[in-house]
Amino acid sequence: DAGSFQEAGVIQRAYNLNFPLHAVPASSTQCPAWSAFSVSSPAVVLETVKQAGAGAEDRPEAMVVRLYEAYGSTVTAWLQTSLPVKEAMLCDLLERPTAQGRLLLEQQGLRLSFTPFCVLSVLLVLSQ
């Protein structure tokens, strides 16, 4: 077959195979489509969404989103969320804010820059 693994969507198909969606019965009421997070680049995989731990000073209104660049490229991607984020900052793997400081909340979301195979953790503080 011609083409690259990026063009074939191998990473997305692997996630679909290993983590399939499960249908759950619901009421017949139509609900609008909704997504908590989206990423503008197929090269960036949103791997983890979790409540922030001790490194984030045990803030119950904080969560950590972990993303990585999967294509071996340098890319800028926008992380968008429908959650009420009031503050966002890069953090280390222990969930402590890094020296880069706060991320600017823009209309397009959060602008994140990745180098090849880079992993970024973002601490999101939600409005209560």
HELIX and SHEET records of a PDB file:
HELIX    1   1 PHE A    5  ALA A    8  1                                   4    
HELIX    2   2 VAL A   10  ASN A   18  1                                   9    
HELIX    3   3 ALA A   54  ALA A   56  5                                   3    
SHEET    1   A 3 PHE A  37  VAL A  39  0                                        
SHEET    2   A 3 VAL A  75  THR A  81 -1                                        
SHEET    3   A 3 LEU A 110  PHE A 114 -1                                        
SHEET    1   B 5 VAL A  44  GLN A  51  0                                        
SHEET    2   B 5 ALA A  62  GLU A  69 -1                                        
SHEET    3   B 5 VAL A 119  LEU A 126 -1                                        
SHEET    4   B 5 VAL A  85  CYS A  91 -1                                        
SHEET    5   B 5 PRO A  97  ARG A 102 -1                                        
END                                                                             
